[in-house]
Amino acid sequence: MMNYRKILVACCALFMATTLSAQKALDSELQTQVDQIATIIKNDPSGAAKAYEDLLKGKNKKNVSLIAAIGAAYLDNGYKEIAQSFYERGVEVNSKSAELYMLKGDIELQNKQVGAAGSAYQQAMNFDKDCFEAYSKFAHIYIGVNLQLSVDKLEEYKARHPEDVRVERELGNAYYQMGKYGDAKTAYDAFMVSGQPNEQDYARYSNLLFLSKDYAQSLDMAKQGLALNPDDHLMKRMLMYNNYELKNYADGITAAENFFANPDTTYFSYLDHLYYGRLLFKQNESAKSIKEFEKALSMDATKAAEILKELSSVYESLQDYANAIDCYNRYLEAAGNNDVQDLFMLGRLNYMAASLPETTEQLADTTETGISVVKAGYIAEADTIFAEVAQRVPDSYLGTFWRARVNALADPETTLGLAKPYYEAALGILQANEKSAPANIIECLRYLGYYYVQQGELELSEPYWQKILEIDPNEATAKQAMDWINQSK
């Protein structure tokens, strides 16, 4: 019979070549017999008991590895009390057997005694510092209790066996739980190259690559995983997400339809519907996209800010500015911030709403300037917002420039000069900055030149058109204006 140390060395050597499974320290013939008898434990418990006792006769009477294996077989079939009896029987033979303490740990784990299980696995490590399963199971049970302890224990094993890639997978899992996705990816990189990954490994690795924004490789890993299990829900999800990020929108839609074909809706998250909504939006299916965004919103109100901002963009694409503005206001409320860029975007939405052609129904109710009350409302809101932007960022032209545009909408015939003071102020800021876009400067000059034409003050109008032509000698409106002014002299 193999002595105790050789049995344990054989145990760990076996694990070097396989994925994590029940410890098998026996020679293949004995283990086969244990497994065969285990198949009748539930249907013929007395027959199984007799067969095991026969197996333990003679030279095997004090074979601790065999005793532990039989105990594990009973435990796997739900007979915890009998498994405990075999543990106690083995301890009488050898109280320092790592295999027996592995069995003890498994029994305690089934009893939901995590502390006792951890102590048993630690004892197994004390008696055999090279047995991977002891380190791995210890790390697994403490992942939800003390993540750093799990990592430390796995690193302890890795220091002894840097060539054992299985520990990289376990470290990857632990780091993933800690939110250290970079470290988790590094560990999984090593395992996926040299280990024997299963479908769960492909799913986890694909997710880690996605979080690292390596979308192409993440997609490839998901495809490889689906080749092992075409029904894997997590990898179907990764197909949908990665195709969106890689701008493979048609493939993403196909992946999404396949993903959502699962009738069990408990598998879906808000993010699933959000990605599907994004894909539909990119494929110009805005109406369907809105439904998916609304589903996402109903599933997780804590993500309202993220969802509502994107939903506002979908409505904007449809020129449904009333809903776009409503969603953006709800986004600002949910986000709880006072970012000036967000404020500016809200003003821009109101400006776009005011720029739409007015309907006959709207024009039935007009203001003194001849614009509809609805349009006037959007103009007033946009003007208030851009005024705040200008006040908060006085060195920027944007707030004042967009106030000018808004007020130009309120004075469509440019007879009142409502936009004049704002275009003048914006022009001053723009001209003071050599990096200013010429198109914005020209817009200011064009308005001011046209305003003075409307007032019949051609002498005051002419310098603005001349400045435009200095910037762009081929600017058509300025050339026409100068020709007209020269003819009028």
Secondary structure, 3 states (H helix, E strand, C coil): CCCHHHHHHHHHHHHHCCCCCCCCCCCHHHHHHHHHHHCCCCCCHHHHHHHHHHHCCHHHCCCHHHHHHHHHHHHHCCCHHHHHHHHHHHHHHCCCCHHHHHHHHHHHHHCCCHHHHHHHHHHHHHHCCCCHHHHHHHHHHHCCCCHHHHHHHHHHHHHHCCCCCHHHHHHHHHHHHHCCHHHHHHHHHHHHHHCCCCHHHHHHHHHHHHHCCCHHHHHHHHHHHHHHCCCCHHHHHHHHHHHHHCCCHHHHHHHHHHHCCCCCHHHCCHHHHHHHHHHHHHCCCHHHHHHHHHHHHHHCHHHHHHHHHHHHHHHHHCCCHHHHHHHHHHHHHHHCCCCHHHHHHHHHHHHHHHHCCCCHHHHCCECCCCCEHHHHHHHHHHHHHHHHHHHHCCCCCHHHHHHHHHHHHHCCCCCCCCCHHHHHHHHHHHHCCCCCCHHHHHHHHHHHHHHHHHCCCHHHHHHHHHHHHHHCCCCHHHHHHHHHHHHHC
